[in-house]
Amino acid sequence: MQTTVIRKVKRGKGLGRWPAYILAEDTHGLWLYCPAGTIYRGQNTLGEIIWQGEVGQGNRDEGLAVVHLIPHSAWWIASWVAEGANSVIAVDICTPPTLIDGEWRYDDLDLDPHAFGDGRVEIHDQDEFAEACAAGVTSSGEALSARIAADEVARCLLHKIEPFGRVGWDKLDKALRLALPPLIWLRGL
């Protein structure tokens, strides 16, 4: 199965990179899959590795399987992570992802809508967003696009408007049934 790399840039702070299988493409966009155990690497602005772990790890001892959706043209990228009652759809509001040299790249604009298994929808990191705007790290045009995208995604998450209804969870279920091995290598820097 074909693979790609996702590069998430945190302006002025560094970046994170991780490989993913290309699962499918449909009207919602490109679906990517990271089996549990897939490598994640964080780098500072000098390119030095500052953290290496697994996709979907967060505060856990090990990572979880994750399905990502890169929409055809939008200011976000979404991730579905199933962990029983702690399942979540996490969305990074970002510059529209672009494919450059085999990597899907985007600049994280800090706003993060989340939908939780108990029905809650929250927009996280609004303080970081405000700081980035005040510091000029995020331009006024980007800030406006980011705020519009965050509000729209939150509305879609709340009302389970596809792909935030069943579609993403079905893609994750399908990916899990493939029983693909974790991606434990990461090409390039």
LOKOL-114731 format. One record per residue: y, z, x of N, C-alpha, C in turn; residue in one letter; residue number from 1. Coordinates in steps of 0.001 Angstrom, whole numbers, plus 524288, in hexadecimal, padded with zeros to 5 digits. Layout:
N
     nyy     nzz     nxx    cayy    cazz    caxx     cyy     czz     cxx   resn   resi
       Y       Z       X       Y       Z       X       Y       Z       X      A    NUM
...
END
This chain:
189
     nyy     nzz     nxx    cayy    cazz    caxx     cyy     czz     cxx   resn   resi
   7FB6A   80000   80359   80000   80000   80000   804CE   80000   80382      M      1
   808B2   7FCFB   80212   80D7D   7FC79   8052B   810A9   80181   80512      Q      2
   81350   80298   80978   81690   80742   809DA   81C2D   805CD   80B3B      T      3
   81F8F   8098E   80A93   82507   8090F   80C07   826D3   80E6B   80DF4      T      4
   82BC2   80EE5   80F3B   82E04   813DF   810E8   832E4   814DB   80DA2      V      5
   833CB   819CC   80C50   83885   81B64   80992   83BDF   81E71   80D6E      I      6
   840E1   81D0E   80DB4   8449E   81FBA   81125   8490D   821E0   80DC4      R      7
   8496B   82704   80DA5   84D78   829CC   80AB3   8517B   82BD8   80E9A      K      8
   85643   829D7   80E4C   85A5F   82B62   811F4   85DBD   82F9F   80F79      V      9
   85E5E   833E4   81256   861F9   83819   810D3   866A9   83781   81471      K     10
   86AC5   8350F   81280   86F51   833C5   815B2   8713C   8386E   818EA      R     11
   871CA   8377A   81E05   873BB   83B6E   82196   86FD5   83FB8   822E5      G     12
   86B35   83F88   82088   86755   843A3   82164   86255   84193   823D9      K     13
   860E5   83CBD   82292   85C05   83A90   8248C   85949   8376E   8205B      G     14
   85426   83728   820C9   8512B   83406   81D18   84B9A   83606   81CBA      L     15
   8490A   83451   8189A   84379   83545   817EC   840C5   8300E   8173A      G     16
   83BFE   82FA0   81950   838F0   82AC4   818D7   83355   82C1D   81789      R     17
   830FD   828D1   81446   82B82   82985   812FD   82936   82456   8112F      W     18
   82429   82377   81250   8218C   81EAB   8109D   81F91   81F39   80B08      P     19
   81EA4   81AC2   80889   81C96   81ACA   8032F   81998   815BE   8023A      A     20
   8159F   81629   7FEF6   812D8   81183   7FD23   8162E   80ED0   7F900      Y     21
   81608   8099F   7F8ED   81896   806A7   7F4C0   814AA   8064A   7F04B      I     22
   815DC   808F7   7EC13   8123C   80987   7E7B6   812AE   8050B   7E3D3      L     23
   81773   803D7   7E222   81842   7FFD5   7DE1F   81E0C   7FEA5   7DDAC      A     24
   81F3A   7FA60   7DB0D   824A0   7F920   7D9AB   824A1   7F772   7D3FD      E     25
   82873   7F966   7D109   828E1   7F80C   7CB83   82EA1   7F7CF   7C9FD      D     26
   82FB7   7F7EB   7C4FE   8351C   7F77A   7C32F   8387C   7FC1A   7C4DF      T     27
   8360E   80087   7C611   838FB   80525   7C7D0   83A60   804E7   7CD94      H     28
   83747   80221   7D09F   83844   801C1   7D638   83346   801E4   7D95E      G     29
   833B6   803A8   7DE3D   82F54   803DC   7E1E4   82D22   80960   7E209      L     30
   8280D   809CA   7E111   8255F   80ED7   7E104   82292   80F93   7E638      W     31
   82385   81401   7E8B0   8212D   8154D   7EDB9   81E16   81A50   7ED21      L     32
   81A16   81AF5   7F070   816B4   81F85   7EFFE   815AD   82207   7F545      Y     33
   8163E   8272D   7F567   81508   82A51   7FA02   810B9   82E2E   7F886      C     34
   80BEE   82D51   7FA5F   807D0   83129   7F94F   80914   83662   7FBE6      P     35
   806BF   83A91   7F9E4   8075E   83FAC   7FC5D   805DC   83F34   8021B      A     36
   808FC   8419F   8057B   807F7   84167   80B1C   80B02   83D35   80DF8      G     37
   80E0A   83A01   80B29   8112C   835E3   80D9D   81592   83857   810D6      T     38
   81662   8364B   8157F   81A35   83865   81932   81FD5   837A7   8174A      I     39
   82319   83B86   81875   828C4   83B3D   81792   82B50   83D0F   81CA4      Y     40
   82F3E   83A17   81E65   831F4   83B7C   8233B   837CE   83BC4   82246      R     41
   83A28   84022   823B7   83FCF   840D1   82373   84226   8405E   828DE      G     42
   84686   83DA2   82942   84918   83CDA   82E44   84ED8   83E49   82DCA      Q     43
   8511F   84040   83214   856B6   84159   83210   859B9   83C5F   83359      N     44
   85EE1   83CB6   833BB   86217   83811   834B4   86132   835BE   83A17      T     45
   85EC6   838A7   83DA9   85D86   836A1   842DD   85834   833F9   84301      L     46
   85561   83413   83E96   8503B   831A9   83E52   84BD6   83546   84001      G     47
   84D1D   83A2A   8410C   84921   83DEA   842A1   8463A   83FEF   83DD9      E     48
   84118   84088   83E58   83DFD   84298   83A06   83F44   84864   83971      I     49
   84110   849DD   834D8   8425E   84F55   833E6   83E85   851F1   83035      I     50
   83B84   84ED4   82D61   83785   850FB   829EE   83386   84CCD   828DC      W     51
   82E98   84E45   82906   82A73   84AB6   8277E   826B6   84DAF   82403      Q     52
   8257A   84B69   81FA0   821FA   84DD8   81BE7   81F7B   849A7   8188C      G     53
   81F02   84AE2   81382   81C83   84742   80FE7   82001   8462F   80B32      E     54
   81F94   84185   8091B   82265   8400F   80461   820C1   843D0   80002      V     55
   82495   84599   7FCF9   8237D   84919   7F8A7   82251   84EAC   7FA4D      G     56
   82371   85006   7FF2F   8221E   85539   8011F   825FF   85964   7FF54      Q     57
   82B06   85857   7FFFA   82EE2   85C45   7FE92   82DB6   8616A   8013B      G     58
   82D4B   865A1   7FE3E   82C1C   86AD1   8005D   82642   86BFB   8008C      N     59
   8230A   8682A   7FF48   81D63   868EB   7FF33   81B16   86868   804B2      R     60
   81633   86A11   80541   8137A   8697D   80A44   811E4   863E0   80B44      D     61
   81140   860D0   80726   80FC0   85B51   807B9   81254   85810   80378      E     62
   81251   852F3   80449   814E1   84F6A   800A5   811A8   84E38   7FBD2      G     63
   81428   84B9A   7F830   811AA   849F2   7F355   8121D   84409   7F2D6      L     64
   80EDE   841C5   7EF84   80F46   83C2C   7EE60   81456   83B28   7EB6F      A     65
   816F2   836D7   7ECD5   81C00   83581   7EA7F   81C28   82FAD   7E959      V     66
   81E10   82E4E   7E4BA   81F4A   828DD   7E378   82535   8285C   7E369      V     67
   82729   82453   7E604   82CCA   8233C   7E632   82DE3   81E35   7E334      H     68
   83270   81DF7   7E0D2   83447   81926   7DE56   8396F   817A3   7E0CD      L     69
   8398A   812EF   7E2F6   83E6B   8109F   7E4DC   83FFF   80C9F   7E0C2      I     70
   8440C   80DD3   7DDB2   84597   80A39   7D986   847C3   80525   7DBCA      P     71
   847C2   80106   7D88F   849AF   7FBEF   7DA5C   84F5D   7FC30   7DC1D      H     72
   85285   7FF03   7D953   8580A   7FF57   7DABA   85A66   80411   7D80A      S     73
   85A7E   80874   7DAD1   85CAF   80D39   7D892   85E2D   810F0   7DCF7      A     74
   86111   814F9   7DB9B   862F3   818DB   7DF59   85F58   81D94   7DF79      W     75
   85A43   81CB6   7DFB8   85682   820FA   7DFF4   85135   81F1B   7E1DE      W     76
   84DF8   822DC   7E36E   8486C   82220   7E47E   845C2   826E9   7E221      I     77
   8415D   82624   7DF7C   83EBF   82A6C   7DCBE   83964   82B85   7DF13      A     78
   837B2   83070   7DE88   83294   83220   7E07C   82FE6   83575   7DC5C      S     79
   82ADA   8347A   7DB8C   827A3   83779   7D7F0   823D1   83AAE   7DB2A      W     80
   823CC   83FCD   7DA51   8205B   8435A   7DD2E   81D90   846C1   7D936      V     81
   8185D   84648   7D8ED   8154A   84957   7D537   81320   84E2B   7D7E7      A     82
   81475   852B4   7D5BF   81277   857A6   7D7C0   811CD   85B60   7D322      E     83
   80EA6   859AE   7CF5C   80DBA   85CE9   7CAC1   812C5   85E18   7C7E3      G     84
   813A8   8630D   7C6C6   81862   864BA   7C3F9   81D50   863D5   7C730      A     85
   81CB3   8631E   7CC43   82133   86237   7CFB4   8224A   85C6B   7D0A0      N     86
   8200B   858FC   7CD69   820F9   85365   7CE07   826C6   85235   7CD6C      S     87
   82895   84E48   7D04B   82E28   84D0E   7D033   82F05   84734   7D109      V     88
   83311   8454B   7CE87   8353E   84030   7CFE0   83A4F   8416D   7D2B8      I     89
   83A94   84000   7D7A4   83F31   8410D   7DADD   841D6   83BE1   7DC15      A     90
   846E3   83B9B   7DB31   849D1   836C9   7DC07   84E16   837C5   7E00F      V     91
   84E45   8346A   7E407   85295   8346E   7E7C5   85697   83079   7E5DC      D     92
   85B59   8323C   7E4CE   85F9E   82E93   7E3CF   8614C   82CAB   7E930      I     93
   861B9   8278B   7E9C4   8627C   82548   7EEF5   86500   81FE7   7EE8C      C     94
   8665F   81DD4   7F30E   86804   81862   7F323   86357   81516   7F177      T     95
   86435   8108B   7EF1B   85FC3   80D60   7ED76   85C22   80C3D   7F215      P     96
   8570D   80DA1   7F1A6   85363   80CBC   7F5F3   85300   806F2   7F759      P     97
   852A6   805EF   7FC76   8522D   80096   7FE63   84DAC   80046   80241      T     98
   84B24   7FBC8   8026A   846D2   7FADA   80609   84905   7F879   80B04      L     99
   8487F   7FB52   80F64   84A6D   7F989   81471   84605   7FA3D   8186B      I    100
   84454   7F5F7   81ACA   84035   7F61C   81EC6   83B5F   7F91B   81CF8      D    101
   839C3   7F83E   8181F   83503   7FAAC   8161C   8359D   80043   8144A      G    102
   83A71   8024E   81450   83B6D   8079F   81283   83F13   8078B   80DCF      E    103
   83DD1   80AC4   809F7   8415E   80B8F   80596   84527   80FD2   80723      W    104
   84A29   80E80   80792   84E21   81225   8097B   85225   81357   80542      R    105
   853D0   81844   80551   85802   819D8   801CD   85ADD   81E84   80412      Y    106
   85FC7   81F19   8028C   862E7   8239C   803FF   862DA   8276D   7FF6B      D    107
   8610E   82C24   8006E   860CE   8303A   7FC7E   86660   83212   7FB46      D    108
   867D3   8320C   7F64F   86D0C   833B4   7F4B1   86D00   8392D   7F250      L    109
   868F4   83C23   7F360   86878   841C0   7F257   8673E   84354   7ECC1      D    110
   868EC   8408F   7E8D6   867A3   8421D   7E37C   861DD   8410A   7E26D      L    111
   85F1F   844E9   7E03B   85975   84480   7DF82   857C9   8463F   7DA0D      D    112
   85792   842AC   7D641   85570   84420   7D12A   84F8D   8453E   7D193      P    113
   84DD0   84959   7CEF7   8484C   84AD0   7CEDB   846A3   84BD7   7C938      H    114
   841E9   84A37   7C7F3   83F7C   84B8E   7C2F2   83A9B   84EBC   7C429      A    115
   83A40   8534B   7C1CF   835F5   856DE   7C2CA   831FB   856B9   7BE61      F    116
   82D3A   8587B   7BF88   828FF   85871   7BBBF   82A1C   85B82   7B6D1      G    117
   82DA8   85F4B   7B724   82EF2   8626B   7B285   8333E   85FF4   7AF2B      D    118
   834F7   85B30   7B09E   838E1   85866   7AD88   83E73   858E1   7AF83      G    119
   83F62   85C6A   7B33C   844AB   85CFE   7B566   84638   85823   7B874      R    120
   84B34   856D0   7B828   84D8E   852B5   7BB5F   8525E   85513   7BDE5      V    121
   852AB   854AA   7C307   85707   856DA   7C5F8   858DD   852E4   7CA02      E    122
   85DE1   8532C   7CB56   85FF2   85005   7CFA4   86108   853C9   7D425      I    123
   85E01   85337   7D849   85E6A   856AF   7DCD5   86254   8549E   7E0D4      H    124
   863F2   8580E   7E441   8672E   856E7   7E8DC   86C9C   854CD   7E78D      D    125
   86EC4   8567A   7E32F   87409   854CB   7E1CE   87817   856EA   7E59D      Q    126
   876FA   85B72   7E7EE   87A86   85D9F   7EBDB   87AA5   85A3A   7F0C5      D    127
   8761C   8586C   7F27F   875E2   854E9   7F70D   878BC   84FCE   7F5E9      E    128
   87823   84DD4   7F125   87ACC   8490A   7EF89   880BB   849C7   7EFD5      F    129
   882A8   84E18   7EDB2   88847   84F35   7EDC7   88A47   84FA7   7F361      A    130
   88752   85238   7F6C0   888D8   852BD   7FC40   8890E   84D6E   7FEEF      E    131
   88531   84A12   7FDF9   88516   844E2   8005F   889AB   84191   7FE77      A    132
   88B07   84218   7F983   88F85   83F3E   7F764   89496   84138   7F9D8      C    133
   89532   84660   7FA23   899F4   848B9   7FC52   89A9C   8475E   80214      A    134
   8963F   846E7   804E0   8966D   845B5   80A7B   896EF   83FD9   80B93      A    135
   896BC   83C9E   8077F   89717   836FC   80837   89204   8347A   809F5      G    136
   88DBB   83774   80A03   8889A   83550   80B6C   886BF   8319B   80727      V    137
   88812   832F0   80257   886F3   82F9F   7FDD9   88C2E   82D93   7FBD4      T    138
   88CB1   82865   7FB94   891A3   82614   7F9D7   8927E   8270B   7F404      S    139
   89743   82642   7F23A   89873   8271A   7ECB3   89567   8234A   7E93F      S    140
   894B9   81E77   7EB04   891A7   81AAB   7E803   88BEC   81C3C   7E7AF      G    141
   889CB   81E0C   7EC10   88462   81FE6   7EC11   883D4   824B9   7E89F      E    142
   887AA   82826   7E8DF   88781   82CF4   7E5C2   8875D   82BAD   7DFF4      A    143
   88A83   827F7   7DE52   88A93   82670   7D8D8   8854F   8241B   7D741      L    144
   88345   82088   7DA70   87E28   81E2A   7D946   879D9   82244   7D938      S    145
   87A1E   82601   7DCD8   87627   82A21   7DD2B   87655   82DA2   7D858      A    146
   87AF1   82F24   7D6B8   87B76   83291   7D229   87982   82FD0   7CD43      R    147
   87AEF   82AD1   7CC96   87915   827CB   7C80D   87323   82772   7C829      I    148
   870E2   82640   7CCC1   86B31   825CB   7CD3E   86882   82AFE   7CC1C      A    149
   86A9A   82F46   7CE32   86839   8346A   7CD5E   8682B   835D9   7C79B      A    150
   86C84   834E9   7C4E8   86CD7   83630   7BF56   86918   832CC   7BC24      D    151
   868C3   82DD2   7BD6F   86546   82A41   7BA9D   85F8F   82BA8   7BB99      E    152
   85E27   82CB7   7C07A   858C5   82E2F   7C1B5   8575F   8334D   7BF04      V    153
   85ADE   83720   7BF1C   859D8   83C1B   7BC7E   858E3   83B4B   7B6AA      A    154
   85BF6   837DA   7B43F   85B34   836AB   7AEAE   855DA   83437   7ADC4      R    155
   85466   83082   7B128   84F4B   82DEA   7B0A3   84AD1   831C3   7B186      C    156
   84B72   83553   7B546   84776   83951   7B63A   846EC   83CE0   7B17E      L    157
   84B44   83E90   7AF57   84B3E   8421E   7AAE4   8488C   83FB7   7A623      L    158
   8499F   83ABB   7A52F   8477C   8380A   7A099   84286   834FD   7A1CA      H    159
   8409C   83580   7A6A9   83BC4   832E9   7A858   83BF7   82CFC   7A784      K    160
   84079   82AC5   7A8B7   84122   82519   7A85F   83E96   822AD   7AD28      I    161
   83B59   81ECC   7AC62   83873   81C64   7B0B0   83C25   81A2F   7B4CA      E    162
   83AA0   81AD4   7B99E   83577   81C41   7BB9C   83479   82219   7BBF9      P    163
   837E7   82544   7B999   8377D   82AF2   7BA15   83470   82D7E   7B5A3      F    164
   831A7   82A5D   7B296   82E32   82C6F   7AE85   828B3   82CD5   7B0BE      G    165
   8255B   82936   7AF48   81FE3   8292F   7B11C   81F01   82595   7B5C0      R    166
   82242   8219B   7B66C   8212A   81D82   7BA45   82040   81FB0   7BFC4      V    167
   823B8   822F1   7C1AE   82322   82504   7C6F8   81E4B   8285C   7C795      G    168
   81D38   82BA1   7C3A7   81883   82EE9   7C3E4   8139A   82B8D   7C3C7      W    169
   813A7   8275C   7C0B1   80F26   823D4   7C089   80E62   8212C   7C5D7      D    170
   812A9   81FB7   7C867   8123C   81D54   7CDA6   80FE3   8213B   7D17D      K    171
   8117C   8262E   7D124   80F55   82A20   7D4A7   8097F   82AE9   7D390      L    172
   80802   82B35   7CE9E   80273   82BC2   7CD46   7FF43   82730   7CF6F      D    173
   8014D   82273   7CEC9   7FE9A   81DCE   7D0BA   7FE1F   81E04   7D6AA      K    174
   80242   81F8E   7D94A   80238   81FDE   7DEFE   7FE3F   823DF   7E0E1      A    175
   7FDFA   82855   7DE56   7FA3C   82C65   7DFE1   7F49F   82A71   7DF76      L    176
   7F387   82752   7DB6F   7EE3E   82537   7DAB3   7ECB9   82161   7DF04      R    177
   7F090   81F27   7E1C5   7EF5E   81B8A   7E60E   7ECF7   81E5A   7EAB7      L    178
   7EDC0   8236A   7EB18   7EB98   826A0   7EF55   7ECF7   82467   7F4BA      A    179
   7F1E2   822DB   7F55B   7F3A4   820BE   7FA65   7F463   82529   7FE55      L    180
   7F369   82404   80350   7F437   82811   8074B   7FA0C   828FC   80833      P    181
   7FB6D   82DA1   80A10   800F4   82E95   80B4D   802B8   82B08   80FBD      P    182
   807A9   829B8   80FBB   809F6   826A2   813EF   80BD8   82A7C   81812      L    183
   8095D   82A6C   81C95   80A85   82E5B   82095   80D34   82C0B   8255C      I    184
   80EE1   82727   82507   811C7   824AC   82940   81710   822EE   8271F      W    185
   81ABD   8226C   82A89   81FF5   820AD   82902   82205   81D2F   82D54      L    186
   82282   81838   82C29   82430   81478   83029   829FB   81516   83173      R    187
   82B50   8139F   8361A   830CA   81381   837C6   8333E   818DE   8381C      G    188
   83880   818DC   83838   83B64   81DC5   838A8   83BDE   8208B   83383      L    189
END
